Amino acid sequence: MNKFIDPILVLVLLLNFVVLGASRMRTLIQAVALQGILLGILIALAHGSLMVWVALMALVTILLKGVVIPRMLFDAIRDVVIRREVEPLVGFIASLFLGAVGTGLALLFSQTLPIARSDMGSLIVPAALSTVLTGFLMLTTRTKAITQVVGYLILENGVFIFGMLLMEAIPFLVELGVLLDLFVAIFVMGIIIHKISREFSSVSTRMLSELKE
C-alpha cells in the first residue's frame, strides 16, 4: 500500500496551491476538507496493516478534518455573510509564487535531512514542510479571520504529516495529541470570529486595530 503514499502527498501539495490561489471561502474550506480526508487515508496506508485502532484513528481523522470542522466553517461563513477574501496583504499570484518557491526548496533540502523514511515515500518530508509553509502564508497574508482559521488548519496538517514519521515510536499519542490541539484551537478561533463579527460587523482582522486605546 506504500506505493499510494506519494500520489496522495502530490494531491496534498496541489491542494496547497488551490488554497493559496483561491479567494472564495467555500473553495478554501472544500480544499482543506479534502486535504483532511487524504490525511486520514494516509494514516491507514502508512501503518501498513489495517488494525482496529488504525482504522478507528483514520476514521476519526476523516470525520474531524474532512466533515465536522469544515461544516463548522461553512456555518461560520453563512452566519457572517462573507464569501471571499478581497484584500489580502500579499496578492494571490504572489502567494502562488511564494508557495512554489517554498515547495521547491522543501524538495531540495528534504533530501539532506536524516529523518526521511523510505518506507513512507519520498515526499513525506517535503510535503510536510510545504504544507506548514502554506499555512504560515495564509496566517500572515490574509486579513479575514475565517481565512486565517483555514491557514491554521493547513499548518496543522503539515505538522500532522511530520507526525507520521514518529508513528513507530509513539504511534497513537502523536496523532491523538495533534487532533486534540486542533479541536481546541478551532473552538478558540470560533469564539474570536464571533466576537469580531458582533463588535465590528466584520471578520477582517484589520479591525482589531480599533481595540487599541
Secondary structure, 3 states (H helix, E strand, C coil): CHHHHHHHHHHHHHHHHHHHHCCEHHHHHHHHHHHHHHHHHHHHHHHCCCCHHHHHHHHHHHHHHHHHHHHHHHHHHHHHCCCECCCCCCCHHHHHHHHHHHHHHHHHHHHHCCCCCHHHCCCHHHHHHHHHHHHHHHHHHCCEHHHHHHHHHHHHHHHHHHHHHHCCCCHHHHHHHHHHHHHHHHHHHHHHHHHHHHHHCCCEHHHHHHHCC
